[in-house]
Amino acid sequence: MNDLREDINDLIKKIPVLILQFGSDTCGPCHAIRYKLEQWMSEHKGVEARYVDIEKNMEISSQMGIFSAPTVLVYMDGQLVARESGYFSLDALLGDIERYLELRK
């Protein structure tokens, strides 16, 4: 998963299926989520993801309403379809994304 280097609003508009993970270097669960997302994405082509360090990108985090880590946002065709923050099941979220992907076919 790449770190965020582009304008976030442009990404949301141009990438059909986008996962944004907001985290920080001091957040242990953030590292685990990033690793698991990278593994999952290797099996799901057509999905892109970006990692946003909330400590280095405070303006973006604030603009997106992110005030805690970890937070994961999922966009499909420019629309927010899932948002999880704090303590959540990544497996359940990934299952939801897989169902959304099936519906898009």
Secondary structure, 3 states (H helix, E strand, C coil): CEECCCCHHHHHHHCCEEEEEEECCCCHHHHHHHHHHHHHHHCCCCCEEEEEECCCCHHHHHHCCCCCCCEEEEEECCEEEEEEECCCCHHHHHHHHHHHHHHHC
